[in-house]
Amino acid sequence: MKTNPILEEIWRIKDELSREYAADPDAYFAKLDEIANAEETAGRKVIRSAAELRRLMAAEERQRAEKSAMALNEKPPRKKS
């Protein structure tokens, strides 16, 4: 199965934060909110739900499929008589 770099980055950050804030769940979630707010302030897209992530992943998959389906022909198609 092909891995997704977005999901890998999310999992890496989650694991890093979990190790750092394992004893204090309130501090963990406060840090997540702080990161999300900083990302939004910087103008970046913040995914806040699983449904939103699924929509983003589906849109990216559609774009990949469209790109791979495109073919360049040097000659236009023949007209049928």
CORHU-V129163 format. One record per residue. N is the residue number from 1. RES is the residue in three letters. PSI is psi in radians with two decimals (999 if undefined). NEAR is the number of other C-alpha atoms within 8 Angstrom. D_CENTER is the distance of its C-alpha to the mean C-alpha in Angstrom with 1 decimal. Layout:
N,RES,PSI,NEAR,D_CENTER
N,RES,PSI,NEAR,D_CENTER
This chain:
1,MET,2.38,2,17.1
2,LYS,2.31,3,14.5
3,THR,2.73,6,12.0
4,ASN,2.16,6,8.3
5,PRO,-0.53,6,7.9
6,ILE,-0.84,6,4.6
7,LEU,-0.68,8,6.6
8,GLU,-0.73,9,9.7
9,GLU,-0.73,8,9.1
10,ILE,-0.83,8,8.7
11,TRP,-0.69,8,11.7
12,ARG,-0.80,8,13.6
13,ILE,-0.75,8,13.5
14,LYS,-0.80,8,14.5
15,ASP,-0.71,8,17.2
16,GLU,-0.81,8,18.5
17,LEU,-0.65,10,18.8
18,SER,-0.74,9,20.4
19,ARG,-0.72,7,22.9
20,GLU,-0.63,6,23.7
21,TYR,0.48,10,24.2
22,ALA,-0.61,9,25.4
23,ALA,-0.17,4,28.6
24,ASP,1.53,7,27.5
25,PRO,-0.62,8,24.8
26,ASP,-0.74,6,25.6
27,ALA,-0.63,8,24.9
28,TYR,-0.88,12,21.6
29,PHE,-0.55,8,20.4
30,ALA,-0.71,8,22.0
31,LYS,-0.72,8,20.1
32,LEU,-0.75,8,16.7
33,ASP,-0.72,8,18.0
34,GLU,-0.77,8,19.2
35,ILE,-0.80,8,16.0
36,ALA,-0.75,9,14.2
37,ASN,-0.67,8,17.3
38,ALA,-0.69,8,17.4
39,GLU,-0.76,11,13.9
40,GLU,-0.71,10,15.0
41,THR,-0.61,7,18.3
42,ALA,-0.03,6,17.0
43,GLY,0.23,6,15.4
44,ARG,2.72,7,11.7
45,LYS,2.31,6,9.4
46,VAL,2.20,7,9.4
47,ILE,2.12,7,8.0
48,ARG,-0.01,6,11.4
49,SER,2.81,6,11.7
50,ALA,-0.64,7,10.9
51,ALA,-0.71,6,11.9
52,GLU,-0.69,9,9.5
53,LEU,-0.74,10,6.5
54,ARG,-0.73,8,8.8
55,ARG,-0.75,8,9.4
56,LEU,-0.80,8,6.2
57,MET,-0.68,8,6.1
58,ALA,-0.72,8,9.8
59,ALA,-0.73,8,9.8
60,GLU,-0.69,8,8.2
61,GLU,-0.71,8,10.7
62,ARG,-0.73,8,13.4
63,GLN,-0.74,8,13.1
64,ARG,-0.74,8,13.4
65,ALA,-0.72,8,16.3
66,GLU,-0.73,8,17.9
67,LYS,-0.75,7,18.0
68,SER,-0.39,7,19.5
69,ALA,-0.33,6,21.9
70,MET,2.38,6,23.3
71,ALA,2.49,5,26.6
72,LEU,2.09,4,29.0
73,ASN,2.38,5,32.6
74,GLU,-0.46,4,35.3
75,LYS,2.49,4,37.7
76,PRO,2.79,5,37.1
77,PRO,2.60,4,37.8
78,ARG,2.48,4,41.5
79,LYS,2.40,4,42.9
80,LYS,2.39,3,44.8
81,SER,999,2,48.5
